[in-house]
Amino acid sequence: MTEPQFASTPEFNSNQMAFRFEKYLIKRQVLALTGKIRLFSPDGLLVGFSEQKMFRLREDIRLYADEDKMQELLWIQARQIIDFSAAYDVIDSVQSVKVGALRRKGFRSVLRDEWEVLDASDKIIGKLWEDSPGKAMLRRLLLGSLLPQSYDVLIGEQVVAEFTQRFNLFRYEMDLDFSADSSRAFDRRLGLAAAVLLGMIEGKQG
C-alpha cells in the first residue's frame, strides 16, 4: 500500500457498500485466538470484516469488504508502540487518503471511556464517550457485562451517532445508529473505524 495522502476534505466512493447505511450491527467473535469483527447492514448482509493481528506491539487493524480479505477498505494504525492515550490514524485504503484519527483519553477512560475525534489535519472536531459516569463505574466495579455499554458521538455540539451494546453474556454485539446525522457531518469511515476499535479494545473489558 502506498503512503497515504493527508487531504483536509477527503472524498470517498459512495458506491462502496460498507459506507451506505444509517444503521449497522457489529459482532465480535469471542472464542478466537485473534479478535474478529463482523459488520452487518440492516438486512443482515456482511459488509465488513476485521481480524486483529497477533503479537503486534503497534496496533494495526484492517477493515475488509468480506472475509476473503481481497478488498481492504480501511486501515487503522496506532501511532505509538505503547501509549495509554493512543491515537489511531484512519486511512481510506482504496484512495490511500487519511480520513481522520481517533484518540483515546487514557486516564479518563479508566473511569469512563472517552475518545476524541480528529479530522485529517488532527484538529479535534468531536468526541465519543460512554453514556454516564455512574453507569461506567458500575460496569467497572460491580456489574461488568451485565450492564451493556452505550456511547454518544458528538461533532461539535450535535449528537451524530449512538452505539449501543446488546445484552449478551456469550458474545459482543453492538448496534450503530447514524440516523441523527442527516447532513453526514460525521464521516462514516471514521464512524465504522471507531466501532471496530471499540469492539477490539473496549469490548474486551466485559
NUBAVO-646065 format. One record per atom (N, C-alpha, C, O): residue number from 1; residue in one letter; atom name; x, y, z. Coordinates in steps of 0.2 Angstrom, whole numbers, plus 2048, in hexadecimal, padded with zeros to 3 digits. Each point is the difference from the previous one (the first is absolute). Layout:
N
n	res	atom	px	py	pz
NUM	A	CA	X	Y	Z $
...
***
This chain:
206
n	res	atom	px	py	pz
1	M	N	804	7FA	800 $
1	M	CA	7FC	806	800 $
1	M	C	804	806	800 $
1	M	O	805	801	804 $
2	T	N	7FA	804	7F8 $
2	T	CA	804	806	7FF $
2	T	C	7FF	805	807 $
2	T	O	7FB	7FF	803 $
3	E	N	809	805	7FE $
3	E	CA	800	805	806 $
3	E	C	7F9	804	7FF $
3	E	O	800	803	7FA $
4	P	N	7FC	7FE	80B $
4	P	CA	7FA	803	7FF $
4	P	C	801	808	7FF $
4	P	O	805	803	803 $
5	Q	N	7F7	800	7FA $
5	Q	CA	800	807	7FF $
5	Q	C	7FC	803	806 $
5	Q	O	7FC	7FC	804 $
6	F	N	805	80A	7FE $
6	F	CA	7FC	803	805 $
6	F	C	7FC	806	7FE $
6	F	O	802	806	801 $
7	A	N	7F9	7F8	7FC $
7	A	CA	7FB	805	7FD $
7	A	C	7FB	803	806 $
7	A	O	7FE	7FC	804 $
8	S	N	801	80A	7FC $
8	S	CA	7FC	803	805 $
8	S	C	7F8	7FF	7FF $
8	S	O	7FC	7FF	805 $
9	T	N	802	7FF	7F5 $
9	T	CA	7F9	7FF	7FE $
9	T	C	800	7FA	7FC $
9	T	O	7FE	801	7FA $
10	P	N	804	7F9	808 $
10	P	CA	800	7FA	7FC $
10	P	C	7F9	7FE	7FD $
10	P	O	7FB	801	804 $
11	E	N	805	7FC	7F6 $
11	E	CA	7F9	7FE	7FE $
11	E	C	801	7F8	7FF $
11	E	O	805	7FE	800 $
12	F	N	7F5	7FF	800 $
12	F	CA	800	7F9	800 $
12	F	C	7FB	7FE	7FA $
12	F	O	7FC	803	7FF $
13	N	N	805	7F7	7FF $
13	N	CA	7FC	7FD	7FB $
13	N	C	7F9	7FE	803 $
13	N	O	800	7FB	804 $
14	S	N	7FB	808	7FB $
14	S	CA	7F9	7FF	803 $
14	S	C	7FD	7F9	7FE $
14	S	O	7FC	7FE	803 $
15	N	N	807	7FF	7F8 $
15	N	CA	7FE	7FA	7FE $
15	N	C	803	7FA	805 $
15	N	O	7FD	7FA	7FF $
16	Q	N	808	807	805 $
16	Q	CA	802	7FB	804 $
16	Q	C	7FB	7FE	805 $
16	Q	O	7FD	804	804 $
17	M	N	801	7F6	7FC $
17	M	CA	7FB	7FD	804 $
17	M	C	800	802	807 $
17	M	O	7FB	802	803 $
18	A	N	80B	7FD	800 $
18	A	CA	801	801	808 $
18	A	C	7FE	807	802 $
18	A	O	7FE	800	806 $
19	F	N	802	805	7F6 $
19	F	CA	7FF	807	803 $
19	F	C	7F9	803	7FE $
19	F	O	7FF	806	801 $
20	R	N	7FC	7F6	7FC $
20	R	CA	7FA	802	7FE $
20	R	C	7FB	801	805 $
20	R	O	7FB	804	7FF $
21	F	N	805	7F8	807 $
21	F	CA	7FA	7FF	804 $
21	F	C	800	805	806 $
21	F	O	805	803	802 $
22	E	N	7F5	7FE	801 $
22	E	CA	7FF	804	806 $
22	E	C	801	7FC	806 $
22	E	O	801	802	806 $
23	K	N	7FE	7F7	7FA $
23	K	CA	800	7FC	805 $
23	K	C	804	7F9	7FF $
23	K	O	800	7FE	7FA $
24	Y	N	803	800	80B $
24	Y	CA	805	7FA	7FF $
24	Y	C	7FF	7FC	806 $
24	Y	O	7FE	802	806 $
25	L	N	804	7F8	7FA $
25	L	CA	801	7FB	806 $
25	L	C	807	7FE	7FF $
25	L	O	803	7FD	7FB $
26	I	N	801	803	80B $
26	I	CA	807	7FE	800 $
26	I	C	800	7FA	805 $
26	I	O	7FD	800	805 $
27	K	N	807	7FB	7F9 $
27	K	CA	800	7FA	804 $
27	K	C	808	7FE	801 $
27	K	O	804	800	7FB $
28	R	N	7FE	7FF	80B $
28	R	CA	807	7FD	801 $
28	R	C	800	7F9	802 $
28	R	O	7FC	7FE	805 $
29	Q	N	808	7FE	7F7 $
29	Q	CA	800	7F9	802 $
29	Q	C	804	7FF	806 $
29	Q	O	806	803	801 $
30	V	N	7F8	7FA	804 $
30	V	CA	803	800	807 $
30	V	C	805	7FA	800 $
30	V	O	806	801	802 $
31	L	N	7F8	7F9	7FC $
31	L	CA	804	7FA	801 $
31	L	C	805	800	7FA $
31	L	O	7FF	7FC	7FB $
32	A	N	806	808	804 $
32	A	CA	805	800	7FB $
32	A	C	806	803	802 $
32	A	O	801	804	805 $
33	L	N	805	7F9	7F8 $
33	L	CA	806	802	802 $
33	L	C	802	808	7FF $
33	L	O	803	803	803 $
34	T	N	7FA	7FF	7F7 $
34	T	CA	800	807	7FF $
34	T	C	7F9	803	800 $
34	T	O	7FB	7FD	7FE $
35	G	N	805	80A	803 $
35	G	CA	7F9	803	800 $
35	G	C	7FE	800	7F9 $
35	G	O	803	803	7FB $
36	K	N	7F6	7FB	804 $
36	K	CA	7FD	800	7FA $
36	K	C	7FA	804	800 $
36	K	O	7FB	7FF	804 $
37	I	N	804	806	7F8 $
37	I	CA	7FA	805	800 $
37	I	C	7FD	7FF	7F9 $
37	I	O	803	800	7FB $
38	R	N	7F6	7FF	806 $
38	R	CA	7FC	800	7FA $
38	R	C	7FB	805	800 $
38	R	O	7FD	802	805 $
39	L	N	802	802	7F5 $
39	L	CA	7FC	805	800 $
39	L	C	7FA	7FF	7FB $
39	L	O	801	7FE	7FA $
40	F	N	7F9	803	808 $
40	F	CA	7FA	7FE	7FC $
40	F	C	7FB	806	7FF $
40	F	O	800	805	804 $
41	S	N	7FD	7FB	7F6 $
41	S	CA	7FC	805	7FE $
41	S	C	7F9	7FF	804 $
41	S	O	7FF	7FA	803 $
42	P	N	7FC	80A	7FC $
42	P	CA	7F9	7FF	803 $
42	P	C	7FD	7FA	7FE $
42	P	O	7FC	7FD	804 $
43	D	N	805	801	7F6 $
43	D	CA	7FD	7F9	7FE $
43	D	C	804	7FA	801 $
43	D	O	7FF	7FB	7FD $
44	G	N	806	806	807 $
44	G	CA	804	7FA	802 $
44	G	C	806	7FE	7FB $
44	G	O	803	7FB	801 $
45	L	N	7FE	809	7FA $
45	L	CA	806	7FF	7FB $
45	L	C	806	802	803 $
45	L	O	801	805	803 $
46	L	N	804	7F6	7FD $
46	L	CA	807	802	802 $
46	L	C	803	805	7FB $
46	L	O	801	7FF	7FA $
47	V	N	801	807	809 $
47	V	CA	803	805	7FC $
47	V	C	807	802	803 $
47	V	O	803	804	7FD $
48	G	N	7FF	7F9	808 $
48	G	CA	807	801	802 $
48	G	C	803	7FB	805 $
48	G	O	7FC	7FD	804 $
49	F	N	80A	802	7FC $
49	F	CA	804	7FB	804 $
49	F	C	806	802	802 $
49	F	O	804	803	7FC $
50	S	N	7FE	7FC	80A $
50	S	CA	807	802	803 $
50	S	C	802	7FA	804 $
50	S	O	7FD	7FE	804 $
51	E	N	80A	801	7FC $
51	E	CA	803	7FB	804 $
51	E	C	806	803	803 $
51	E	O	805	802	7FC $
52	Q	N	7FB	7FF	80A $
52	Q	CA	806	803	804 $
52	Q	C	806	7FB	7FF $
52	Q	O	800	7FA	801 $
53	K	N	806	809	7FD $
53	K	CA	806	7FC	800 $
53	K	C	803	7FF	806 $
53	K	O	800	804	805 $
54	M	N	803	7F6	7FC $
54	M	CA	803	7FE	806 $
54	M	C	807	802	801 $
54	M	O	803	801	7FB $
55	F	N	7FF	800	80B $
55	F	CA	807	802	802 $
55	F	C	802	806	7FD $
55	F	O	806	801	7FE $
56	R	N	7F6	804	802 $
56	R	CA	802	807	7FD $
56	R	C	801	805	805 $
56	R	O	7FB	801	804 $
57	L	N	80B	802	7FD $
57	L	CA	801	805	805 $
57	L	C	7FC	806	7FE $
57	L	O	7FE	804	804 $
58	R	N	802	7FD	7F6 $
58	R	CA	7FC	806	7FD $
58	R	C	7FA	7FE	7FD $
58	R	O	800	7FC	7FA $
59	E	N	7FA	806	808 $
59	E	CA	7FA	7FE	7FE $
59	E	C	7FF	801	7F8 $
59	E	O	801	806	7FE $
60	D	N	7FD	7F5	7FE $
60	D	CA	7FF	801	7F9 $
60	D	C	7FA	7FC	7FE $
60	D	O	800	7FA	800 $
61	I	N	7FB	80A	7FF $
61	I	CA	7F9	7FC	7FF $
61	I	C	7FE	802	7F9 $
61	I	O	800	806	7FE $
62	R	N	7FD	7F5	7FE $
62	R	CA	7FE	801	7F9 $
62	R	C	7F9	7FE	800 $
62	R	O	7FE	7FB	803 $
63	L	N	7FE	809	7FA $
63	L	CA	7F9	7FF	7FE $
63	L	C	7FF	7FE	7F9 $
63	L	O	802	804	7FC $
64	Y	N	7FB	7F6	803 $
64	Y	CA	7FF	7FD	7F9 $
64	Y	C	7F9	800	7FE $
64	Y	O	7FC	800	805 $
65	A	N	803	7FF	7F5 $
65	A	CA	7F9	800	7FD $
65	A	C	7FD	7F9	802 $
65	A	O	7F9	800	801 $
66	D	N	80B	7FB	800 $
66	D	CA	7FD	7F9	802 $
66	D	C	805	7FC	803 $
66	D	O	806	802	801 $
67	E	N	7F9	7F8	801 $
67	E	CA	804	7FC	803 $
67	E	C	806	7FD	7FB $
67	E	O	805	7FD	803 $
68	D	N	7FA	804	7F7 $
68	D	CA	805	7FE	7FB $
68	D	C	806	805	801 $
68	D	O	806	7FE	7FE $
69	K	N	7F9	808	804 $
69	K	CA	805	805	801 $
69	K	C	804	802	7FA $
69	K	O	806	801	800 $
70	M	N	7F6	7FE	7FA $
70	M	CA	803	802	7FA $
70	M	C	800	808	7FF $
70	M	O	804	803	7FD $
71	Q	N	7F7	800	806 $
71	Q	CA	7FF	807	7FF $
71	Q	C	800	804	807 $
71	Q	O	7FC	7FF	804 $
72	E	N	80A	804	7FD $
72	E	CA	801	804	806 $
72	E	C	7FC	807	800 $
72	E	O	801	804	7FB $
73	L	N	7FB	7FD	80A $
73	L	CA	7FD	807	800 $
73	L	C	803	805	804 $
73	L	O	801	806	7FE $
74	L	N	801	7F8	808 $
74	L	CA	803	805	805 $
74	L	C	806	7FD	803 $
74	L	O	800	7FA	801 $
75	W	N	804	80A	801 $
75	W	CA	806	7FE	803 $
75	W	C	801	805	807 $
75	W	O	800	806	7FF $
76	I	N	800	7F6	806 $
76	I	CA	800	804	807 $
76	I	C	806	7FE	803 $
76	I	O	801	7FB	802 $
77	Q	N	803	80A	7FF $
77	Q	CA	807	7FF	803 $
77	Q	C	802	805	806 $
77	Q	O	7FF	806	7FF $
78	A	N	803	7F7	806 $
78	A	CA	802	803	806 $
78	A	C	807	804	7FE $
78	A	O	804	7FD	7FD $
79	R	N	7FC	809	806 $
79	R	CA	806	804	7FE $
79	R	C	806	7FE	805 $
79	R	O	806	800	7FD $
80	Q	N	7F9	7FD	809 $
80	Q	CA	805	7FF	804 $
80	Q	C	800	7F8	801 $
80	Q	O	7FB	7FD	800 $
81	I	N	80B	800	803 $
81	I	CA	800	7F9	801 $
81	I	C	7FC	7FF	806 $
81	I	O	7FC	7FC	800 $
82	I	N	805	807	806 $
82	I	CA	7FD	800	806 $
82	I	C	7FE	807	802 $
82	I	O	804	804	802 $
83	D	N	7F5	7FD	7FF $
83	D	CA	7FE	807	802 $
83	D	C	7F9	7FF	803 $
83	D	O	7FB	7FE	7FD $
84	F	N	805	804	809 $
84	F	CA	7FA	800	804 $
84	F	C	7FA	804	7FD $
84	F	O	7FA	7FF	800 $
85	S	N	808	807	7FD $
85	S	CA	7FC	804	7FD $
85	S	C	801	800	7F8 $
85	S	O	802	805	7FD $
86	A	N	7FD	7F5	801 $
86	A	CA	802	7FE	7F9 $
86	A	C	7FC	804	7FB $
86	A	O	7FA	801	801 $
87	A	N	809	801	7F9 $
87	A	CA	7FD	803	7FB $
87	A	C	800	7FC	7FA $
87	A	O	805	7FD	7FF $
88	Y	N	7F5	802	7FD $
88	Y	CA	800	7FB	7FB $
88	Y	C	7FE	804	7F9 $
88	Y	O	7FB	803	800 $
89	D	N	80A	7FD	7FB $
89	D	CA	7FE	803	7FA $
89	D	C	7FC	7FB	7FC $
89	D	O	801	7FA	800 $
90	V	N	7FA	809	7FD $
90	V	CA	7FB	7FC	7FC $
90	V	C	801	802	7F8 $
90	V	O	7FF	806	7FE $
91	I	N	803	7F5	7FE $
91	I	CA	802	801	7F9 $
91	I	C	7FB	7FD	7FC $
91	I	O	7FE	7FA	801 $
92	D	N	7FF	809	7FA $
92	D	CA	7FC	7FD	7FA $
92	D	C	805	7FC	7FC $
92	D	O	804	803	7FC $
93	S	N	7FC	7F7	805 $
93	S	CA	805	7FC	7FC $
93	S	C	7FF	800	7F8 $
93	S	O	805	7FF	7FD $
94	V	N	7F5	802	801 $
94	V	CA	7FE	800	7F9 $
94	V	C	803	806	7FD $
94	V	O	804	800	7FA $
95	Q	N	7FC	806	809 $
95	Q	CA	802	806	7FD $
95	Q	C	807	802	803 $
95	Q	O	803	805	7FE $
96	S	N	7FF	7F7	807 $
96	S	CA	807	802	804 $
96	S	C	800	807	802 $
96	S	O	804	804	7FF $
97	V	N	7F6	7FE	805 $
97	V	CA	7FF	806	802 $
97	V	C	7FE	800	808 $
97	V	O	7FC	7FC	802 $
98	K	N	808	808	802 $
98	K	CA	7FE	800	807 $
98	K	C	7F9	804	801 $
98	K	O	7FF	805	7FE $
99	V	N	7FD	7F7	806 $
99	V	CA	7F9	803	801 $
99	V	C	800	804	806 $
99	V	O	7FD	805	801 $
100	G	N	807	7F9	804 $
100	G	CA	800	803	807 $
100	G	C	803	7FC	805 $
100	G	O	804	7FC	7FE $
101	A	N	7FB	805	808 $
101	A	CA	803	7FC	805 $
101	A	C	7FC	7FF	806 $
101	A	O	7FB	804	801 $
102	L	N	806	7F8	803 $
102	L	CA	7FC	7FF	807 $
102	L	C	805	7FF	805 $
102	L	O	805	7FC	800 $
103	R	N	7FA	808	805 $
103	R	CA	805	800	806 $
103	R	C	7FD	7FF	806 $
103	R	O	7FB	803	803 $
104	R	N	807	7F7	801 $
104	R	CA	7FD	7FE	806 $
104	R	C	803	804	806 $
104	R	O	806	802	800 $
105	K	N	7F6	801	804 $
105	K	CA	801	804	806 $
105	K	C	802	7FB	805 $
105	K	O	7FC	7FD	804 $
106	G	N	80A	801	7FD $
106	G	CA	803	7FA	804 $
106	G	C	7FD	801	807 $
106	G	O	7FD	7FB	802 $
107	F	N	805	809	802 $
107	F	CA	7FF	800	807 $
107	F	C	7F8	801	801 $
107	F	O	7FE	7FE	805 $
108	R	N	7FF	807	7F7 $
108	R	CA	7F9	800	801 $
108	R	C	7FC	7FA	7FF $
108	R	O	7FB	7FF	803 $
109	S	N	808	7FD	7F8 $
109	S	CA	7FC	7FA	7FE $
109	S	C	801	7FA	805 $
109	S	O	7FD	7FB	7FF $
110	V	N	807	806	806 $
110	V	CA	800	7FC	806 $
110	V	C	7F9	7FF	803 $
110	V	O	7FE	7FB	802 $
111	L	N	7FF	80B	7FF $
111	L	CA	7FA	801	803 $
111	L	C	7FA	800	7FB $
111	L	O	7FB	7FE	802 $
112	R	N	806	805	7F8 $
112	R	CA	7FB	801	7FB $
112	R	C	803	800	7FA $
112	R	O	804	805	7FE $
113	D	N	7FB	7F7	7FD $
113	D	CA	803	800	7F9 $
113	D	C	7FE	806	7FD $
113	D	O	7FB	803	800 $
114	E	N	80B	800	7FD $
114	E	CA	7FF	807	7FD $
114	E	C	805	800	7FA $
114	E	O	806	7FF	802 $
115	W	N	7F8	803	7F8 $
115	W	CA	805	801	7FB $
115	W	C	7FF	807	7FC $
115	W	O	7FA	802	801 $
116	E	N	80B	800	7FD $
116	E	CA	7FF	806	7FB $
116	E	C	800	7FE	7F9 $
116	E	O	804	7FC	7FE $
117	V	N	7F8	808	7FE $
117	V	CA	800	7FF	7F9 $
117	V	C	803	805	7FD $
117	V	O	7FF	806	801 $
118	L	N	806	7F9	7FB $
118	L	CA	804	805	7FC $
118	L	C	7FF	7FF	7F9 $
118	L	O	7FF	7FB	7FD $
119	D	N	802	80B	7FF $
119	D	CA	7FF	800	7F9 $
119	D	C	807	7FE	7FD $
119	D	O	805	7FE	804 $
120	A	N	7FC	803	7F5 $
120	A	CA	806	7FE	7FD $
120	A	C	806	804	802 $
120	A	O	806	7FE	7FF $
121	S	N	7F9	808	803 $
121	S	CA	805	804	803 $
121	S	C	802	800	807 $
121	S	O	803	804	803 $
122	D	N	7F9	7F7	800 $
122	D	CA	801	7FF	808 $
122	D	C	7FD	805	804 $
122	D	O	802	801	806 $
123	K	N	7F9	803	7F7 $
123	K	CA	7FC	805	804 $
123	K	C	7FA	7FC	803 $
123	K	O	7FD	7FC	7FD $
124	I	N	802	805	80A $
124	I	CA	7FB	7FD	803 $
124	I	C	7F9	803	7FE $
124	I	O	7FF	806	800 $
125	I	N	7FD	7F5	7FD $
125	I	CA	7F9	802	7FE $
125	I	C	7FB	7FD	804 $
125	I	O	7FA	802	7FF $
126	G	N	807	7F9	805 $
126	G	CA	7FB	7FD	804 $
126	G	C	802	7FC	805 $
126	G	O	806	7FF	801 $
127	K	N	7F6	7FD	802 $
127	K	CA	802	7FB	805 $
127	K	C	7FB	7FA	800 $
127	K	O	7FA	801	7FE $
128	L	N	808	7FA	805 $
128	L	CA	7FC	7FA	801 $
128	L	C	801	7FE	807 $
128	L	O	806	7FF	803 $
129	W	N	7F5	800	801 $
129	W	CA	800	7FF	807 $
129	W	C	7FB	7FB	802 $
129	W	O	7FA	800	7FE $
130	E	N	807	7FC	808 $
130	E	CA	7FC	7FC	803 $
130	E	C	7FA	804	803 $
130	E	O	801	805	802 $
131	D	N	7F9	7F7	7FE $
131	D	CA	7FA	803	802 $
131	D	C	800	805	806 $
131	D	O	7FD	805	800 $
132	S	N	805	7F8	806 $
132	S	CA	800	804	806 $
132	S	C	806	7FE	805 $
132	S	O	801	7FA	800 $
133	P	N	802	80A	804 $
133	P	CA	805	7FE	805 $
133	P	C	7FD	7FB	805 $
133	P	O	804	7FC	801 $
134	G	N	7F6	805	801 $
134	G	CA	7FD	7FB	805 $
134	G	C	800	7F9	7FD $
134	G	O	802	7FC	803 $
135	K	N	7FB	803	7F7 $
135	K	CA	800	7FA	7FD $
135	K	C	806	7FD	7FF $
135	K	O	802	7FA	800 $
136	A	N	803	80A	7FD $
136	A	CA	807	7FE	7FF $
136	A	C	803	7FD	806 $
136	A	O	803	7FB	800 $
137	M	N	7FC	808	806 $
137	M	CA	803	7FE	806 $
137	M	C	7FD	7F9	802 $
137	M	O	804	7FC	802 $
138	L	N	7F5	804	7FD $
138	L	CA	7FD	7F9	802 $
138	L	C	803	7FB	7FC $
138	L	O	801	7FA	802 $
139	R	N	800	807	7F7 $
139	R	CA	803	7FB	7FC $
139	R	C	806	7FD	802 $
139	R	O	802	7FA	800 $
140	R	N	803	80B	802 $
140	R	CA	807	7FF	802 $
140	R	C	800	7FC	806 $
140	R	O	805	7FC	801 $
141	L	N	7F7	806	804 $
141	L	CA	801	7FE	807 $
141	L	C	7FB	7FB	802 $
141	L	O	802	7FC	805 $
142	L	N	7F9	803	7F8 $
142	L	CA	7FB	7FB	802 $
142	L	C	7FD	7FB	7FB $
142	L	O	800	7FA	800 $
143	L	N	7FD	80A	7FB $
143	L	CA	7FB	7FC	7FB $
143	L	C	804	7FD	7FA $
143	L	O	7FD	7FB	7FD $
144	G	N	808	808	801 $
144	G	CA	803	7FE	7FA $
144	G	C	7FB	800	7FA $
144	G	O	7FD	805	7FE $
145	S	N	803	7F5	7FE $
145	S	CA	7FC	800	7FA $
145	S	C	7F9	7FF	801 $
145	S	O	7FC	800	7FC $
146	L	N	802	7FF	80B $
146	L	CA	7F9	800	802 $
146	L	C	7FD	807	7FE $
146	L	O	7FA	800	800 $
147	L	N	80A	805	800 $
147	L	CA	7FD	807	7FE $
147	L	C	804	802	7FA $
147	L	O	805	803	800 $
148	P	N	7F7	7FC	7FA $
148	P	CA	803	801	7F9 $
148	P	C	802	808	800 $
148	P	O	7FD	804	802 $
149	Q	N	809	7FD	7FA $
149	Q	CA	802	806	7FE $
149	Q	C	7FC	804	7FB $
149	Q	O	7FD	7FD	7FB $
150	S	N	803	809	805 $
150	S	CA	7FD	804	7FB $
150	S	C	804	807	7FF $
150	S	O	803	802	805 $
151	Y	N	7FE	800	7F5 $
151	Y	CA	804	806	7FF $
151	Y	C	7FC	805	7FC $
151	Y	O	7FC	7FE	7FC $
152	D	N	805	809	805 $
152	D	CA	7FE	805	7FB $
152	D	C	806	803	7FD $
152	D	O	806	800	802 $
153	V	N	7F9	802	7F7 $
153	V	CA	805	803	7FC $
153	V	C	7FE	807	7FF $
153	V	O	7FA	801	7FD $
154	L	N	80A	804	805 $
154	L	CA	7FE	807	7FE $
154	L	C	805	803	7FB $
154	L	O	806	7FF	801 $
155	I	N	7F8	804	7FA $
155	I	CA	804	805	7FC $
155	I	C	7FE	807	802 $
155	I	O	7FA	802	7FF $
156	G	N	80A	801	804 $
156	G	CA	7FE	807	803 $
156	G	C	7FC	7FE	806 $
156	G	O	802	7FD	804 $
157	E	N	7F8	806	7FB $
157	E	CA	7FB	7FF	806 $
157	E	C	7FA	7FB	7FE $
157	E	O	7FC	7FF	803 $
158	Q	N	805	7FF	7F7 $
158	Q	CA	7FA	7FC	7FD $
158	Q	C	802	7F8	801 $
158	Q	O	805	7FE	7FE $
159	V	N	7F6	7FF	805 $
159	V	CA	801	7F8	800 $
159	V	C	7FE	7FE	7F9 $
159	V	O	7FB	801	7FD $
160	V	N	80A	7FB	800 $
160	V	CA	800	7FE	7F9 $
160	V	C	7FF	7F8	800 $
160	V	O	7FE	7FE	7FB $
161	A	N	803	7FF	80A $
161	A	CA	800	7F9	800 $
161	A	C	7FF	7FD	807 $
161	A	O	802	803	805 $
162	E	N	7FB	7F7	7FC $
162	E	CA	800	7FC	806 $
162	E	C	802	7F9	7FF $
162	E	O	7FE	7FD	7FB $
163	F	N	806	801	809 $
163	F	CA	802	7F9	800 $
163	F	C	7FE	7FD	807 $
163	F	O	801	802	805 $
164	T	N	7FB	7F8	7FA $
164	T	CA	7FD	7FD	806 $
164	T	C	801	7F9	800 $
164	T	O	7FE	7FC	7FB $
165	Q	N	806	802	80A $
165	Q	CA	801	7F8	801 $
165	Q	C	7FA	7FD	802 $
165	Q	O	7FC	802	804 $
166	R	N	803	7F8	7F8 $
166	R	CA	7FA	7FB	802 $
166	R	C	802	7FC	806 $
166	R	O	806	7FE	801 $
167	F	N	7F5	800	803 $
167	F	CA	802	7FC	806 $
167	F	C	801	7F9	7FD $
167	F	O	7FB	7FD	7FE $
168	N	N	80A	800	803 $
168	N	CA	802	7F9	7FE $
168	N	C	806	7FE	804 $
168	N	O	805	803	800 $
169	L	N	7FA	7F8	804 $
169	L	CA	805	7FD	804 $
169	L	C	806	7FC	7FD $
169	L	O	805	7FF	802 $
170	F	N	7F9	7FF	7F7 $
170	F	CA	805	7FC	7FD $
170	F	C	803	803	7FA $
170	F	O	805	7FD	7FD $
171	R	N	7F9	809	801 $
171	R	CA	804	803	7FA $
171	R	C	7FF	808	801 $
171	R	O	7FB	802	803 $
172	Y	N	809	801	7F9 $
172	Y	CA	7FF	807	800 $
172	Y	C	7FD	803	7FA $
172	Y	O	802	7FE	7FA $
173	E	N	7F8	805	807 $
173	E	CA	7FC	803	7FA $
173	E	C	7FF	807	801 $
173	E	O	7FE	802	806 $
174	M	N	802	802	7F5 $
174	M	CA	7FE	807	801 $
174	M	C	7FD	803	7FA $
174	M	O	802	7FF	7FB $
175	D	N	7F8	805	807 $
175	D	CA	7FD	803	7FA $
175	D	C	803	807	7FF $
175	D	O	801	804	805 $
176	L	N	800	7FE	7F5 $
176	L	CA	802	807	7FE $
176	L	C	7FA	803	7FC $
176	L	O	7FD	7FE	7FC $
177	D	N	802	808	807 $
177	D	CA	7FB	804	7FD $
177	D	C	802	807	7FE $
177	D	O	802	804	805 $
178	F	N	7FE	7FE	7F5 $
178	F	CA	803	806	7FD $
178	F	C	7FA	804	7FE $
178	F	O	801	805	7FC $
179	S	N	7F9	7F9	805 $
179	S	CA	7FA	803	7FD $
179	S	C	7FF	808	802 $
179	S	O	7FC	803	7FD $
180	A	N	807	7FF	809 $
180	A	CA	7FF	807	802 $
180	A	C	804	804	7FC $
180	A	O	800	806	800 $
181	D	N	805	7F7	7FC $
181	D	CA	805	804	7FC $
181	D	C	7FD	801	7F9 $
181	D	O	803	7FD	7FB $
182	S	N	7F8	806	804 $
182	S	CA	7FD	801	7F9 $
182	S	C	804	804	7FB $
182	S	O	800	7FF	7FA $
183	S	N	804	805	809 $
183	S	CA	805	804	7FC $
183	S	C	807	7FD	7FF $
183	S	O	804	803	7FC $
184	R	N	7FD	7F7	807 $
184	R	CA	806	7FC	7FF $
184	R	C	806	804	802 $
184	R	O	805	801	7FD $
185	A	N	7FA	803	809 $
185	A	CA	806	803	803 $
185	A	C	805	7FC	802 $
185	A	O	806	802	801 $
186	F	N	7F8	7F8	801 $
186	F	CA	805	7FB	803 $
186	F	C	801	7FB	7FA $
186	F	O	7FC	7FC	7FE $
187	D	N	80B	804	800 $
187	D	CA	802	7FB	7FA $
187	D	C	7FE	7F9	802 $
187	D	O	803	7FE	806 $
188	R	N	7FA	7FE	7F7 $
188	R	CA	7FE	7F9	801 $
188	R	C	806	7FC	801 $
188	R	O	800	7FB	804 $
189	R	N	806	807	7F8 $
189	R	CA	806	7FC	801 $
189	R	C	803	801	807 $
189	R	O	802	7FB	803 $
190	L	N	7FE	80B	800 $
190	L	CA	802	801	806 $
190	L	C	7FB	7FC	805 $
190	L	O	802	7FD	805 $
191	G	N	7F8	804	7FA $
191	G	CA	7FB	7FC	804 $
191	G	C	801	7F9	801 $
191	G	O	800	7FD	805 $
192	L	N	801	800	7F5 $
192	L	CA	801	7F8	800 $
192	L	C	807	7FF	803 $
192	L	O	800	7FA	803 $
193	A	N	805	80A	7FC $
193	A	CA	806	7FF	803 $
193	A	C	800	800	808 $
193	A	O	802	7FC	803 $
194	A	N	7FA	809	7FF $
194	A	CA	7FF	801	807 $
194	A	C	7FC	7F9	803 $
194	A	O	802	7FE	806 $
195	A	N	7F9	800	7F7 $
195	A	CA	7FD	7FA	802 $
195	A	C	804	7FA	800 $
195	A	O	800	7FC	805 $
196	V	N	804	803	7F6 $
196	V	CA	805	7FA	800 $
196	V	C	805	801	806 $
196	V	O	801	7FB	803 $
197	L	N	801	80B	7FE $
197	L	CA	805	801	806 $
197	L	C	7FD	7FE	807 $
197	L	O	802	7FD	804 $
198	L	N	7F7	806	7FC $
198	L	CA	7FD	7FE	806 $
198	L	C	7FF	7F8	801 $
198	L	O	800	7FE	806 $
199	G	N	7FE	7FF	7F5 $
199	G	CA	7FF	7F9	800 $
199	G	C	807	7FC	802 $
199	G	O	800	7FB	803 $
200	M	N	805	808	7FA $
200	M	CA	807	7FC	801 $
200	M	C	803	802	807 $
200	M	O	802	7FB	803 $
201	I	N	7FD	80B	7FF $
201	I	CA	803	802	806 $
201	I	C	7FC	801	806 $
201	I	O	801	7FC	805 $
202	E	N	7F9	808	7FB $
202	E	CA	7FC	801	805 $
202	E	C	7FC	7F9	801 $
202	E	O	7FE	7FF	806 $
203	G	N	800	7FE	7F5 $
203	G	CA	7FC	7FA	801 $
203	G	C	803	7FB	804 $
203	G	O	7FC	7FB	802 $
204	K	N	80B	805	7FE $
204	K	CA	803	7FB	804 $
204	K	C	7FF	800	808 $
204	K	O	801	7FC	804 $
205	Q	N	7FD	80A	7FE $
205	Q	CA	7FF	802	807 $
205	Q	C	7FA	7FB	803 $
205	Q	O	801	7FF	806 $
206	G	N	7FA	7FF	7F6 $
206	G	CA	7FB	7FC	803 $
206	G	C	802	7F9	801 $
206	G	O	7FC	7FC	802 $
***
